Amino acid sequence: MTSLALLQLVSPALPVGAFSYSEGLEVLIQNGDLNDAFDLQNWIEAELQRGALRLEAAALKPLRALFQVWEGEGLGMPSDLISLDGWLLALRESAEVRAQQGQMGGS
């Protein structure tokens, strides 16, 4: 490992929060694999069809419905929302990905 690579690895400027879980988007941009809106659209479509984003996309419709009920009735956090979060967590591939989801939720 080069000195520069090592310094980059231990840099306090490393991505944190959701940025650090961008599914490699920043690397694709940095490598020149995504150059314009068309490339980005193709990448997003591929992720939604076959990638990790597919799971989150499947949860958007029920999540929106739950938030509409929550806002409309002025209720506390509905148990259905907690159940949906548990469902998403249970479908994660590994302990590391489950930990990633929990960390993102806390960011």
Residue frames as a rotation matrix with the C-alpha (Angstrom) as fourth column:
MET 1
0.591 0.807 0.000 0.00
0.807 -0.591 0.000 0.00
0.000 0.000 -1.000 0.00
THR 2
-0.193 -0.658 0.728 1.39
0.576 -0.676 -0.458 3.40
0.794 0.331 0.510 -0.90
SER 3
-0.823 -0.169 -0.543 1.82
0.552 -0.463 -0.693 6.11
-0.134 -0.870 0.474 1.70
LEU 4
-0.836 0.548 -0.010 -0.83
-0.523 -0.791 0.317 8.22
0.166 0.270 0.948 -0.02
ALA 5
-0.157 0.806 -0.571 -3.33
-0.150 0.552 0.820 5.34
0.976 0.214 0.035 -0.01
LEU 6
-0.348 -0.028 -0.937 -2.63
0.828 0.459 -0.321 4.72
0.439 -0.888 -0.136 3.66
LEU 7
-0.963 -0.016 -0.267 -3.12
0.149 -0.863 -0.483 8.39
-0.223 -0.505 0.834 4.52
GLN 8
-0.578 0.809 -0.109 -6.39
-0.610 -0.339 0.717 8.41
0.543 0.481 0.689 2.59
LEU 9
-0.159 0.503 -0.850 -7.54
0.312 0.842 0.440 5.32
0.937 -0.195 -0.291 4.48
VAL 10
-0.275 -0.012 -0.961 -6.95
0.958 0.079 -0.276 6.87
0.079 -0.997 -0.010 7.91
SER 11
-0.836 -0.056 0.545 -8.05
0.155 -0.978 0.138 10.37
0.526 0.200 0.827 6.94
PRO 12
-0.712 0.621 -0.327 -10.58
0.324 -0.123 -0.938 12.03
-0.623 -0.774 -0.113 9.26
ALA 13
-0.466 0.533 -0.707 -12.27
-0.759 -0.651 0.010 13.21
-0.455 0.541 0.708 6.08
LEU 14
-0.988 0.147 0.042 -13.46
0.150 0.883 0.445 9.68
0.029 0.446 -0.895 5.25
PRO 15
-0.418 0.902 0.110 -17.13
-0.384 -0.286 0.878 9.58
0.823 0.324 0.466 4.33
VAL 16
-0.974 0.224 0.034 -19.52
0.050 0.360 -0.932 9.22
-0.221 -0.906 -0.361 7.22
GLY 17
-0.251 0.962 -0.104 -23.26
-0.456 -0.212 -0.864 8.71
-0.854 -0.169 0.493 7.46
ALA 18
0.649 0.659 0.380 -25.25
0.021 0.484 -0.875 7.85
-0.761 0.576 0.300 4.36
PHE 19
0.602 -0.464 -0.650 -22.47
-0.798 -0.370 -0.475 8.99
-0.020 0.805 -0.593 2.02
SER 20
-0.435 -0.854 0.286 -20.28
-0.842 0.498 0.208 6.14
-0.320 -0.151 -0.935 3.17
TYR 21
-0.448 0.372 0.813 -22.99
0.211 0.927 -0.309 3.72
-0.869 0.034 -0.494 1.98
SER 22
0.022 0.454 -0.891 -23.55
-0.696 -0.633 -0.340 5.12
-0.718 0.627 0.301 -1.50
GLU 23
0.702 0.268 0.659 -23.27
0.124 0.866 -0.485 1.70
-0.701 0.423 0.575 -3.18
GLY 24
-0.120 -0.895 0.429 -20.03
0.738 0.209 0.642 2.79
-0.664 0.393 0.636 -4.86
LEU 25
0.769 0.518 0.374 -21.51
0.631 -0.525 -0.570 5.77
-0.099 0.675 -0.731 -6.67
GLU 26
0.791 -0.495 -0.359 -18.65
-0.397 -0.862 0.314 8.12
-0.465 -0.106 -0.879 -5.80
VAL 27
-0.172 -0.872 0.458 -16.10
-0.028 0.469 0.883 5.55
-0.985 0.139 -0.105 -7.05
LEU 28
0.139 0.303 0.943 -17.93
0.899 0.361 -0.248 5.20
-0.415 0.882 -0.222 -10.37
ILE 29
0.978 0.209 0.017 -17.90
0.201 -0.912 -0.357 8.98
-0.059 0.353 -0.934 -10.79
GLN 30
0.486 -0.864 -0.132 -14.24
-0.491 -0.395 0.777 9.24
-0.723 -0.312 -0.616 -9.78
ASN 31
-0.296 -0.609 0.736 -13.27
0.241 0.698 0.675 6.48
-0.924 0.377 -0.060 -12.24
GLY 32
-0.683 0.053 -0.728 -15.14
-0.610 -0.589 0.530 8.18
-0.401 0.806 0.435 -15.07
ASP 33
-0.905 0.380 0.193 -17.76
0.424 0.852 0.309 5.43
-0.047 0.361 -0.931 -15.38
LEU 34
0.252 0.964 -0.086 -20.59
0.942 -0.265 -0.207 7.89
-0.222 -0.029 -0.975 -14.74
ASN 35
-0.739 -0.661 0.129 -20.20
0.664 -0.685 0.300 11.10
-0.109 0.307 0.945 -16.72
ASP 36
-0.853 0.490 0.179 -23.65
-0.367 -0.808 0.461 12.57
0.371 0.327 0.869 -17.22
ALA 37
-0.307 0.836 0.454 -27.32
-0.871 -0.055 -0.487 12.36
-0.383 -0.545 0.746 -16.33
PHE 38
0.442 0.456 -0.773 -27.88
-0.776 0.626 -0.075 9.51
0.450 0.632 0.631 -18.80
ASP 39
-0.378 -0.669 -0.640 -25.18
-0.143 0.725 -0.673 7.37
0.915 -0.162 -0.370 -17.16
LEU 40
-0.898 0.065 0.435 -26.60
-0.440 -0.092 -0.893 8.15
-0.018 -0.994 0.111 -13.73
GLN 41
0.082 0.997 -0.014 -30.11
-0.984 0.079 -0.160 7.24
-0.158 0.027 0.987 -14.82
ASN 42
0.309 -0.029 -0.951 -28.88
-0.483 0.857 -0.183 3.91
0.819 0.515 0.251 -16.20
TRP 43
-0.740 -0.639 -0.209 -27.02
-0.105 0.416 -0.903 3.17
0.664 -0.647 -0.375 -12.96
ILE 44
-0.651 0.572 0.499 -30.07
-0.705 -0.213 -0.676 3.99
-0.280 -0.792 0.542 -10.82
GLU 45
0.356 0.819 -0.449 -32.33
-0.921 0.390 -0.018 1.86
0.160 0.420 0.893 -13.03
ALA 46
-0.022 -0.447 -0.894 -29.90
-0.233 0.872 -0.430 -1.07
0.972 0.198 -0.123 -12.80
GLU 47
-0.929 -0.325 0.174 -29.69
-0.216 0.097 -0.972 -0.72
0.299 -0.941 -0.161 -9.00
LEU 48
-0.315 0.898 0.307 -33.49
-0.891 -0.169 -0.422 -0.60
-0.327 -0.406 0.853 -8.73
GLN 49
0.489 0.512 -0.706 -33.84
-0.770 0.633 -0.074 -3.72
0.409 0.580 0.704 -10.89
ARG 50
0.565 -0.355 -0.745 -30.98
0.171 0.934 -0.315 -5.84
0.807 0.050 0.588 -9.57
GLY 51
-0.424 -0.893 0.153 -29.11
0.088 -0.209 -0.974 -4.03
0.902 -0.399 0.167 -6.81
ALA 52
-0.752 0.008 -0.659 -29.40
0.651 0.165 -0.741 -3.23
0.103 -0.986 -0.129 -3.15
LEU 53
-0.905 0.419 -0.075 -31.72
-0.401 -0.898 -0.183 -0.29
-0.144 -0.135 0.980 -3.80
ARG 54
-0.527 0.732 -0.431 -34.42
-0.152 0.418 0.896 -2.72
0.836 0.538 -0.109 -4.91
LEU 55
-0.403 0.342 -0.849 -35.24
0.838 0.511 -0.192 -3.59
0.368 -0.788 -0.493 -1.30
GLU 56
-0.760 0.091 -0.644 -35.60
0.323 -0.806 -0.496 0.04
-0.564 -0.585 0.583 -0.24
ALA 57
-0.856 0.448 -0.257 -37.70
-0.481 -0.513 0.711 0.80
0.187 0.733 0.654 -3.31
ALA 58
-0.456 0.704 -0.545 -40.13
0.335 0.703 0.628 -1.99
0.825 0.104 -0.556 -2.39
ALA 59
-0.375 0.266 -0.888 -40.65
0.924 0.030 -0.382 -0.35
-0.075 -0.963 -0.257 1.00
LEU 60
-0.992 -0.121 0.035 -41.38
0.123 -0.990 0.075 3.16
0.026 0.079 0.997 -0.29
LYS 61
-0.419 0.901 0.111 -45.09
-0.157 -0.192 0.969 2.70
0.894 0.388 0.222 -1.03
PRO 62
0.337 0.574 -0.746 -46.03
0.673 0.408 0.617 1.16
0.658 -0.710 -0.249 2.35
LEU 63
-0.483 -0.583 -0.654 -43.74
0.869 -0.411 -0.275 3.64
-0.108 -0.701 0.705 4.10
ARG 64
-0.920 0.190 0.343 -45.46
-0.048 -0.923 0.381 6.59
0.389 0.334 0.859 2.45
ALA 65
0.012 0.989 -0.147 -48.89
0.070 0.146 0.987 5.23
0.997 -0.022 -0.067 3.42
LEU 66
0.157 -0.010 -0.988 -47.77
0.937 0.317 0.146 4.81
0.312 -0.948 0.059 7.03
PHE 67
-0.795 -0.509 -0.330 -46.43
0.587 -0.783 -0.207 8.36
-0.153 -0.358 0.921 7.21
GLN 68
-0.648 0.645 0.405 -49.64
-0.134 -0.620 0.773 9.76
0.750 0.446 0.488 5.72
VAL 69
0.358 0.759 -0.544 -51.65
0.457 0.366 0.811 8.05
0.814 -0.539 -0.215 8.47
TRP 70
-0.131 -0.523 -0.842 -49.16
0.991 -0.049 -0.123 9.22
0.023 -0.851 0.525 11.08
GLU 71
-0.962 -0.258 0.090 -49.30
0.263 -0.964 0.049 12.87
0.074 0.071 0.995 9.93
GLY 72
-0.457 0.859 0.231 -53.04
-0.087 -0.302 0.949 12.89
0.885 0.414 0.213 9.32
GLU 73
0.521 0.716 -0.464 -54.01
0.334 0.329 0.883 11.53
0.785 -0.615 -0.068 12.72
GLY 74
0.266 -0.488 0.831 -51.23
-0.687 -0.701 -0.192 13.14
0.676 -0.521 -0.522 14.74
LEU 75
0.985 0.133 -0.109 -50.29
-0.038 0.790 0.612 9.78
0.168 -0.599 0.783 16.23
GLY 76
0.305 -0.916 0.260 -47.02
-0.641 0.005 0.768 8.66
-0.705 -0.401 -0.585 17.72
MET 77
-0.545 -0.603 -0.583 -44.81
-0.838 0.361 0.410 6.30
-0.037 0.711 -0.702 15.77
PRO 78
0.519 0.850 -0.089 -47.12
-0.854 0.521 -0.006 3.55
0.042 0.079 0.996 14.48
SER 79
0.152 -0.430 0.890 -46.27
-0.406 0.794 0.453 -0.04
-0.901 -0.430 -0.054 15.26
ASP 80
0.864 0.188 0.468 -46.68
0.323 0.507 -0.799 -0.84
-0.387 0.841 0.377 11.55
LEU 81
0.765 -0.644 -0.023 -43.71
-0.505 -0.577 -0.641 1.41
0.400 0.502 -0.767 10.82
ILE 82
0.043 -0.736 0.676 -41.61
-0.915 0.242 0.322 -0.45
-0.401 -0.632 -0.663 13.36
SER 83
0.432 0.188 0.882 -42.72
0.027 0.975 -0.221 -3.73
-0.902 0.119 0.416 11.76
LEU 84
0.994 -0.081 0.069 -41.71
0.062 -0.086 -0.994 -2.47
0.086 0.993 -0.080 8.31
ASP 85
0.375 -0.911 0.172 -38.28
-0.901 -0.402 -0.163 -1.55
0.217 -0.094 -0.972 9.67
GLY 86
0.022 -0.322 0.946 -37.96
-0.597 0.755 0.271 -5.04
-0.802 -0.571 -0.176 11.15
TRP 87
0.796 0.325 0.511 -38.96
0.209 0.644 -0.736 -6.58
-0.568 0.692 0.445 7.81
LEU 88
0.845 -0.527 -0.091 -36.29
-0.355 -0.426 -0.832 -4.57
0.399 0.736 -0.547 5.99
LEU 89
0.111 -0.834 0.540 -33.69
-0.987 -0.030 0.156 -5.51
-0.114 -0.551 -0.827 8.59
ALA 90
0.277 0.070 0.958 -34.56
-0.288 0.957 0.014 -9.21
-0.917 -0.280 0.285 8.37
LEU 91
0.941 0.157 0.298 -34.06
0.226 0.364 -0.904 -9.19
-0.251 0.918 0.307 4.60
ARG 92
0.558 -0.808 -0.190 -30.50
-0.828 -0.558 -0.061 -7.86
-0.057 0.191 -0.980 4.81
GLU 93
0.623 -0.310 -0.718 -27.84
-0.304 0.749 -0.588 -10.25
0.721 0.585 0.372 3.52
SER 94
-0.049 -0.769 -0.637 -25.39
0.593 0.491 -0.638 -10.18
0.804 -0.409 0.432 6.41
ALA 95
0.389 0.102 -0.916 -24.69
0.900 -0.256 0.354 -8.87
-0.198 -0.961 -0.191 9.88
GLU 96
-0.651 -0.714 -0.256 -22.50
0.619 -0.695 0.366 -6.16
-0.439 0.080 0.895 8.32
VAL 97
-0.715 0.455 0.531 -25.30
0.282 -0.507 0.815 -4.92
0.640 0.732 0.234 6.08
ARG 98
0.378 0.844 -0.380 -27.74
0.724 -0.013 0.690 -4.97
0.577 -0.536 -0.616 9.01
ALA 99
0.033 -0.463 -0.886 -25.24
0.860 -0.438 0.261 -2.93
-0.509 -0.771 0.383 11.04
GLN 100
-0.889 -0.332 0.314 -24.93
0.456 -0.696 0.555 -0.51
0.035 0.637 0.770 8.10
GLN 101
-0.159 0.919 0.361 -28.70
0.461 -0.254 0.850 -0.01
0.873 0.301 -0.383 8.09
GLY 102
0.534 0.349 -0.770 -28.72
0.839 -0.113 0.532 0.68
0.099 -0.930 -0.353 11.81
GLN 103
-0.385 -0.760 -0.523 -25.85
0.743 -0.592 0.313 3.15
-0.548 -0.268 0.792 11.53
MET 104
-0.808 0.137 0.573 -27.54
0.389 -0.606 0.694 4.99
0.442 0.784 0.436 8.67
GLY 105
0.225 0.973 -0.051 -30.73
0.630 -0.105 0.770 5.23
0.743 -0.206 -0.637 10.70
GLY 106
0.489 -0.100 -0.867 -28.81
0.818 -0.293 0.495 6.88
-0.303 -0.951 -0.061 13.49
SER 107
-0.599 -0.787 0.147 -26.98
0.784 -0.539 0.307 9.37
-0.163 0.300 0.940 11.23
